[in-house]
Amino acid sequence: MKELGLGLFLVGLVSLVLPFLGMKFMFLTWIEQWGATTSLLIRGGITLVGLLLWLSFRNRD
């Protein structure tokens, strides 16, 4: 779960930064259909869930 959380966090963080550089993830372009605010909330949610998973499972073996 720690690796899944880290992966989600990194994908979410990169997906938040890429639109400011004029780029997008191909597999997240469907989010844009719901508008800018909703896509930002979804990307922020992915980042937050990944961070929470990583923080909660980082000390477990």
Phi and psi restraints in degrees (range 20) as a CNS / XPLOR table:
assign (resid 1 and name C) (resid 2 and name N)
       (resid 2 and name CA) (resid 2 and name C) 1.0 -62.5 20.0 2
assign (resid 2 and name N) (resid 2 and name CA)
       (resid 2 and name C) (resid 3 and name N) 1.0 -42.1 20.0 2
assign (resid 2 and name C) (resid 3 and name N)
       (resid 3 and name CA) (resid 3 and name C) 1.0 -69.4 20.0 2
assign (resid 3 and name N) (resid 3 and name CA)
       (resid 3 and name C) (resid 4 and name N) 1.0 -38.2 20.0 2
assign (resid 3 and name C) (resid 4 and name N)
       (resid 4 and name CA) (resid 4 and name C) 1.0 -63.2 20.0 2
assign (resid 4 and name N) (resid 4 and name CA)
       (resid 4 and name C) (resid 5 and name N) 1.0 -43.9 20.0 2
assign (resid 4 and name C) (resid 5 and name N)
       (resid 5 and name CA) (resid 5 and name C) 1.0 -62.1 20.0 2
assign (resid 5 and name N) (resid 5 and name CA)
       (resid 5 and name C) (resid 6 and name N) 1.0 -43.3 20.0 2
assign (resid 5 and name C) (resid 6 and name N)
       (resid 6 and name CA) (resid 6 and name C) 1.0 -65.1 20.0 2
assign (resid 6 and name N) (resid 6 and name CA)
       (resid 6 and name C) (resid 7 and name N) 1.0 -40.3 20.0 2
assign (resid 6 and name C) (resid 7 and name N)
       (resid 7 and name CA) (resid 7 and name C) 1.0 -64.1 20.0 2
assign (resid 7 and name N) (resid 7 and name CA)
       (resid 7 and name C) (resid 8 and name N) 1.0 -45.8 20.0 2
assign (resid 7 and name C) (resid 8 and name N)
       (resid 8 and name CA) (resid 8 and name C) 1.0 -62.7 20.0 2
assign (resid 8 and name N) (resid 8 and name CA)
       (resid 8 and name C) (resid 9 and name N) 1.0 -40.4 20.0 2
assign (resid 8 and name C) (resid 9 and name N)
       (resid 9 and name CA) (resid 9 and name C) 1.0 -62.3 20.0 2
assign (resid 9 and name N) (resid 9 and name CA)
       (resid 9 and name C) (resid 10 and name N) 1.0 -45.8 20.0 2
assign (resid 9 and name C) (resid 10 and name N)
       (resid 10 and name CA) (resid 10 and name C) 1.0 -66.9 20.0 2
assign (resid 10 and name N) (resid 10 and name CA)
       (resid 10 and name C) (resid 11 and name N) 1.0 -42.4 20.0 2
assign (resid 10 and name C) (resid 11 and name N)
       (resid 11 and name CA) (resid 11 and name C) 1.0 -63.4 20.0 2
assign (resid 11 and name N) (resid 11 and name CA)
       (resid 11 and name C) (resid 12 and name N) 1.0 -43.4 20.0 2
assign (resid 11 and name C) (resid 12 and name N)
       (resid 12 and name CA) (resid 12 and name C) 1.0 -64.7 20.0 2
assign (resid 12 and name N) (resid 12 and name CA)
       (resid 12 and name C) (resid 13 and name N) 1.0 -41.0 20.0 2
assign (resid 12 and name C) (resid 13 and name N)
       (resid 13 and name CA) (resid 13 and name C) 1.0 -66.3 20.0 2
assign (resid 13 and name N) (resid 13 and name CA)
       (resid 13 and name C) (resid 14 and name N) 1.0 -44.0 20.0 2
assign (resid 13 and name C) (resid 14 and name N)
       (resid 14 and name CA) (resid 14 and name C) 1.0 -66.7 20.0 2
assign (resid 14 and name N) (resid 14 and name CA)
       (resid 14 and name C) (resid 15 and name N) 1.0 -37.5 20.0 2
assign (resid 14 and name C) (resid 15 and name N)
       (resid 15 and name CA) (resid 15 and name C) 1.0 -69.9 20.0 2
assign (resid 15 and name N) (resid 15 and name CA)
       (resid 15 and name C) (resid 16 and name N) 1.0 -22.3 20.0 2
assign (resid 15 and name C) (resid 16 and name N)
       (resid 16 and name CA) (resid 16 and name C) 1.0 -77.1 20.0 2
assign (resid 16 and name N) (resid 16 and name CA)
       (resid 16 and name C) (resid 17 and name N) 1.0 -31.8 20.0 2
assign (resid 16 and name C) (resid 17 and name N)
       (resid 17 and name CA) (resid 17 and name C) 1.0 -86.5 20.0 2
assign (resid 17 and name N) (resid 17 and name CA)
       (resid 17 and name C) (resid 18 and name N) 1.0 -36.2 20.0 2
assign (resid 17 and name C) (resid 18 and name N)
       (resid 18 and name CA) (resid 18 and name C) 1.0 -57.6 20.0 2
assign (resid 18 and name N) (resid 18 and name CA)
       (resid 18 and name C) (resid 19 and name N) 1.0 -39.9 20.0 2
assign (resid 18 and name C) (resid 19 and name N)
       (resid 19 and name CA) (resid 19 and name C) 1.0 -61.0 20.0 2
assign (resid 19 and name N) (resid 19 and name CA)
       (resid 19 and name C) (resid 20 and name N) 1.0 -27.5 20.0 2
assign (resid 19 and name C) (resid 20 and name N)
       (resid 20 and name CA) (resid 20 and name C) 1.0 -72.0 20.0 2
assign (resid 20 and name N) (resid 20 and name CA)
       (resid 20 and name C) (resid 21 and name N) 1.0 -20.2 20.0 2
assign (resid 20 and name C) (resid 21 and name N)
       (resid 21 and name CA) (resid 21 and name C) 1.0 -97.6 20.0 2
assign (resid 21 and name N) (resid 21 and name CA)
       (resid 21 and name C) (resid 22 and name N) 1.0 1.4 20.0 2
assign (resid 21 and name C) (resid 22 and name N)
       (resid 22 and name CA) (resid 22 and name C) 1.0 83.2 20.0 2
assign (resid 22 and name N) (resid 22 and name CA)
       (resid 22 and name C) (resid 23 and name N) 1.0 18.6 20.0 2
assign (resid 22 and name C) (resid 23 and name N)
       (resid 23 and name CA) (resid 23 and name C) 1.0 -123.3 20.0 2
assign (resid 23 and name N) (resid 23 and name CA)
       (resid 23 and name C) (resid 24 and name N) 1.0 166.6 20.0 2
assign (resid 23 and name C) (resid 24 and name N)
       (resid 24 and name CA) (resid 24 and name C) 1.0 -146.0 20.0 2
assign (resid 24 and name N) (resid 24 and name CA)
       (resid 24 and name C) (resid 25 and name N) 1.0 155.5 20.0 2
assign (resid 24 and name C) (resid 25 and name N)
       (resid 25 and name CA) (resid 25 and name C) 1.0 -78.0 20.0 2
assign (resid 25 and name N) (resid 25 and name CA)
       (resid 25 and name C) (resid 26 and name N) 1.0 133.9 20.0 2
assign (resid 25 and name C) (resid 26 and name N)
       (resid 26 and name CA) (resid 26 and name C) 1.0 -63.5 20.0 2
assign (resid 26 and name N) (resid 26 and name CA)
       (resid 26 and name C) (resid 27 and name N) 1.0 -37.7 20.0 2
assign (resid 26 and name C) (resid 27 and name N)
       (resid 27 and name CA) (resid 27 and name C) 1.0 -81.9 20.0 2
assign (resid 27 and name N) (resid 27 and name CA)
       (resid 27 and name C) (resid 28 and name N) 1.0 -1.9 20.0 2
assign (resid 27 and name C) (resid 28 and name N)
       (resid 28 and name CA) (resid 28 and name C) 1.0 -113.5 20.0 2
assign (resid 28 and name N) (resid 28 and name CA)
       (resid 28 and name C) (resid 29 and name N) 1.0 12.0 20.0 2
assign (resid 28 and name C) (resid 29 and name N)
       (resid 29 and name CA) (resid 29 and name C) 1.0 -70.7 20.0 2
assign (resid 29 and name N) (resid 29 and name CA)
       (resid 29 and name C) (resid 30 and name N) 1.0 -22.0 20.0 2
assign (resid 29 and name C) (resid 30 and name N)
       (resid 30 and name CA) (resid 30 and name C) 1.0 -64.5 20.0 2
assign (resid 30 and name N) (resid 30 and name CA)
       (resid 30 and name C) (resid 31 and name N) 1.0 -22.9 20.0 2
assign (resid 30 and name C) (resid 31 and name N)
       (resid 31 and name CA) (resid 31 and name C) 1.0 -66.7 20.0 2
assign (resid 31 and name N) (resid 31 and name CA)
       (resid 31 and name C) (resid 32 and name N) 1.0 -31.2 20.0 2
assign (resid 31 and name C) (resid 32 and name N)
       (resid 32 and name CA) (resid 32 and name C) 1.0 -64.2 20.0 2
assign (resid 32 and name N) (resid 32 and name CA)
       (resid 32 and name C) (resid 33 and name N) 1.0 -19.3 20.0 2
assign (resid 32 and name C) (resid 33 and name N)
       (resid 33 and name CA) (resid 33 and name C) 1.0 -65.7 20.0 2
assign (resid 33 and name N) (resid 33 and name CA)
       (resid 33 and name C) (resid 34 and name N) 1.0 -23.8 20.0 2
assign (resid 33 and name C) (resid 34 and name N)
       (resid 34 and name CA) (resid 34 and name C) 1.0 -92.2 20.0 2
assign (resid 34 and name N) (resid 34 and name CA)
       (resid 34 and name C) (resid 35 and name N) 1.0 0.7 20.0 2
assign (resid 34 and name C) (resid 35 and name N)
       (resid 35 and name CA) (resid 35 and name C) 1.0 106.2 20.0 2
assign (resid 35 and name N) (resid 35 and name CA)
       (resid 35 and name C) (resid 36 and name N) 1.0 168.3 20.0 2
assign (resid 35 and name C) (resid 36 and name N)
       (resid 36 and name CA) (resid 36 and name C) 1.0 -69.7 20.0 2
assign (resid 36 and name N) (resid 36 and name CA)
       (resid 36 and name C) (resid 37 and name N) 1.0 -43.0 20.0 2
assign (resid 36 and name C) (resid 37 and name N)
       (resid 37 and name CA) (resid 37 and name C) 1.0 -67.0 20.0 2
assign (resid 37 and name N) (resid 37 and name CA)
       (resid 37 and name C) (resid 38 and name N) 1.0 -44.8 20.0 2
assign (resid 37 and name C) (resid 38 and name N)
       (resid 38 and name CA) (resid 38 and name C) 1.0 -65.9 20.0 2
assign (resid 38 and name N) (resid 38 and name CA)
       (resid 38 and name C) (resid 39 and name N) 1.0 -40.5 20.0 2
assign (resid 38 and name C) (resid 39 and name N)
       (resid 39 and name CA) (resid 39 and name C) 1.0 -65.9 20.0 2
assign (resid 39 and name N) (resid 39 and name CA)
       (resid 39 and name C) (resid 40 and name N) 1.0 -36.1 20.0 2
assign (resid 39 and name C) (resid 40 and name N)
       (resid 40 and name CA) (resid 40 and name C) 1.0 -65.7 20.0 2
assign (resid 40 and name N) (resid 40 and name CA)
       (resid 40 and name C) (resid 41 and name N) 1.0 -40.4 20.0 2
assign (resid 40 and name C) (resid 41 and name N)
       (resid 41 and name CA) (resid 41 and name C) 1.0 -65.7 20.0 2
assign (resid 41 and name N) (resid 41 and name CA)
       (resid 41 and name C) (resid 42 and name N) 1.0 -40.2 20.0 2
assign (resid 41 and name C) (resid 42 and name N)
       (resid 42 and name CA) (resid 42 and name C) 1.0 -65.2 20.0 2
assign (resid 42 and name N) (resid 42 and name CA)
       (resid 42 and name C) (resid 43 and name N) 1.0 -44.9 20.0 2
assign (resid 42 and name C) (resid 43 and name N)
       (resid 43 and name CA) (resid 43 and name C) 1.0 -65.5 20.0 2
assign (resid 43 and name N) (resid 43 and name CA)
       (resid 43 and name C) (resid 44 and name N) 1.0 -39.3 20.0 2
assign (resid 43 and name C) (resid 44 and name N)
       (resid 44 and name CA) (resid 44 and name C) 1.0 -65.5 20.0 2
assign (resid 44 and name N) (resid 44 and name CA)
       (resid 44 and name C) (resid 45 and name N) 1.0 -37.1 20.0 2
assign (resid 44 and name C) (resid 45 and name N)
       (resid 45 and name CA) (resid 45 and name C) 1.0 -65.8 20.0 2
assign (resid 45 and name N) (resid 45 and name CA)
       (resid 45 and name C) (resid 46 and name N) 1.0 -40.9 20.0 2
assign (resid 45 and name C) (resid 46 and name N)
       (resid 46 and name CA) (resid 46 and name C) 1.0 -61.1 20.0 2
assign (resid 46 and name N) (resid 46 and name CA)
       (resid 46 and name C) (resid 47 and name N) 1.0 -43.1 20.0 2
assign (resid 46 and name C) (resid 47 and name N)
       (resid 47 and name CA) (resid 47 and name C) 1.0 -64.4 20.0 2
assign (resid 47 and name N) (resid 47 and name CA)
       (resid 47 and name C) (resid 48 and name N) 1.0 -44.2 20.0 2
assign (resid 47 and name C) (resid 48 and name N)
       (resid 48 and name CA) (resid 48 and name C) 1.0 -66.4 20.0 2
assign (resid 48 and name N) (resid 48 and name CA)
       (resid 48 and name C) (resid 49 and name N) 1.0 -43.4 20.0 2
assign (resid 48 and name C) (resid 49 and name N)
       (resid 49 and name CA) (resid 49 and name C) 1.0 -63.0 20.0 2
assign (resid 49 and name N) (resid 49 and name CA)
       (resid 49 and name C) (resid 50 and name N) 1.0 -42.0 20.0 2
assign (resid 49 and name C) (resid 50 and name N)
       (resid 50 and name CA) (resid 50 and name C) 1.0 -62.5 20.0 2
assign (resid 50 and name N) (resid 50 and name CA)
       (resid 50 and name C) (resid 51 and name N) 1.0 -42.3 20.0 2
assign (resid 50 and name C) (resid 51 and name N)
       (resid 51 and name CA) (resid 51 and name C) 1.0 -64.6 20.0 2
assign (resid 51 and name N) (resid 51 and name CA)
       (resid 51 and name C) (resid 52 and name N) 1.0 -42.6 20.0 2
assign (resid 51 and name C) (resid 52 and name N)
       (resid 52 and name CA) (resid 52 and name C) 1.0 -64.4 20.0 2
assign (resid 52 and name N) (resid 52 and name CA)
       (resid 52 and name C) (resid 53 and name N) 1.0 -42.0 20.0 2
assign (resid 52 and name C) (resid 53 and name N)
       (resid 53 and name CA) (resid 53 and name C) 1.0 -63.0 20.0 2
assign (resid 53 and name N) (resid 53 and name CA)
       (resid 53 and name C) (resid 54 and name N) 1.0 -44.5 20.0 2
assign (resid 53 and name C) (resid 54 and name N)
       (resid 54 and name CA) (resid 54 and name C) 1.0 -64.8 20.0 2
assign (resid 54 and name N) (resid 54 and name CA)
       (resid 54 and name C) (resid 55 and name N) 1.0 -43.6 20.0 2
assign (resid 54 and name C) (resid 55 and name N)
       (resid 55 and name CA) (resid 55 and name C) 1.0 -67.7 20.0 2
assign (resid 55 and name N) (resid 55 and name CA)
       (resid 55 and name C) (resid 56 and name N) 1.0 -35.3 20.0 2
assign (resid 55 and name C) (resid 56 and name N)
       (resid 56 and name CA) (resid 56 and name C) 1.0 -77.7 20.0 2
assign (resid 56 and name N) (resid 56 and name CA)
       (resid 56 and name C) (resid 57 and name N) 1.0 -24.1 20.0 2
assign (resid 56 and name C) (resid 57 and name N)
       (resid 57 and name CA) (resid 57 and name C) 1.0 -112.7 20.0 2
assign (resid 57 and name N) (resid 57 and name CA)
       (resid 57 and name C) (resid 58 and name N) 1.0 6.9 20.0 2
assign (resid 57 and name C) (resid 58 and name N)
       (resid 58 and name CA) (resid 58 and name C) 1.0 -71.3 20.0 2
assign (resid 58 and name N) (resid 58 and name CA)
       (resid 58 and name C) (resid 59 and name N) 1.0 -25.3 20.0 2
assign (resid 58 and name C) (resid 59 and name N)
       (resid 59 and name CA) (resid 59 and name C) 1.0 -96.0 20.0 2
assign (resid 59 and name N) (resid 59 and name CA)
       (resid 59 and name C) (resid 60 and name N) 1.0 0.0 20.0 2
assign (resid 59 and name C) (resid 60 and name N)
       (resid 60 and name CA) (resid 60 and name C) 1.0 -92.1 20.0 2
assign (resid 60 and name N) (resid 60 and name CA)
       (resid 60 and name C) (resid 61 and name N) 1.0 148.6 20.0 2
